[in-house]
Amino acid sequence: MRTADFIEAKLKQRPVLLISKEGCPVCKAIEGILSNYKLNSKRPDNYEVLYIESRKDCGVIETYLWHKLIYRNRQGVVRVKNLETLQAPPPKDA
């Protein structure tokens, strides 16, 4: 399976997919914030963290995601510039 096809399939599987690297402090912060929302409490397949640093195609995945972000401007691929804006407490009905 091509890398692009793999990523597109993963994006379609769940409403929330965090593509992450275990050694990345920003990724860990986002993962912590998302865990506060208990996204998998109602459905176990709502949220997934996909760690890519051990994949041979890690660089290809990163390049593909940048192209989606920059050239296609699609929702779902987000670059976080200010983590404090995400750290508000989750809504009570989340």
C-alpha positions in Angstrom: 0.0 0.0 0.0 1.3 3.4 -0.9 2.0 5.8 2.0 -0.6 8.3 0.8 -3.3 5.5 0.6 -2.3 4.3 4.1 -2.7 7.8 5.6 -6.0 8.5 3.8 -7.4 5.2 5.0 -6.3 6.0 8.6 -8.0 9.5 8.3 -11.2 7.8 7.2 -11.2 5.2 10.0 -11.8 7.6 12.9 -13.1 11.1 13.6 -9.8 12.0 15.4 -6.4 10.8 14.4 -3.3 12.3 16.0 -0.2 11.5 13.9 2.6 11.7 16.3 6.2 11.0 17.2 7.0 9.7 20.7 9.9 12.0 21.3 8.1 15.1 20.2 7.1 17.4 23.2 4.4 19.2 21.3 2.9 15.8 20.2 2.9 14.6 23.8 1.2 17.8 25.0 -1.5 17.5 22.4 -2.0 13.8 23.3 -2.4 14.8 26.9 -4.9 17.5 26.0 -6.9 15.1 23.9 -6.9 12.4 26.6 -8.8 14.9 28.9 -11.7 14.6 26.4 -12.0 10.9 26.9 -12.8 10.5 23.2 -13.0 6.7 23.3 -15.3 6.5 26.3 -18.5 6.2 24.2 -17.0 4.5 21.1 -13.5 2.8 21.3 -12.7 3.8 17.7 -13.3 7.6 18.0 -9.6 8.5 18.5 -6.2 7.0 17.7 -2.6 8.1 18.1 -0.5 6.9 15.2 3.2 6.9 16.0 5.2 7.2 12.8 8.9 7.6 13.9 9.6 3.9 13.6 8.1 3.5 10.2 10.4 3.4 7.2 8.2 5.9 5.4 8.1 8.4 8.3 9.6 11.2 6.1 7.2 10.4 3.3 4.3 10.7 5.7 5.5 14.0 7.0 5.9 15.4 3.4 2.5 14.1 2.4 0.8 15.8 5.4 2.6 19.1 4.7 1.4 18.9 1.1 -2.2 18.3 2.3 -1.9 21.2 4.7 -0.2 23.7 2.4 -1.6 22.9 -1.0 -5.0 21.6 -0.3 -5.9 23.5 2.9 -8.1 20.7 4.1 -9.6 20.3 7.6 -8.1 17.6 9.8 -4.4 18.5 9.3 -3.6 21.1 11.8 -0.3 22.7 12.9 -0.5 23.9 16.5 1.2 27.3 17.1 -0.2 28.0 20.6 -0.9 25.0 22.9 -2.4 27.2 25.6 -5.5 27.8 23.4 -6.1 24.0 23.4 -5.6 23.6 27.1 -9.0 24.9 28.1 -11.0 22.3 30.1 -13.2 20.1 27.9 -16.9 20.8 27.7 -18.9 18.9 30.4 -20.8 16.9 27.7 -17.6 15.8 25.9 
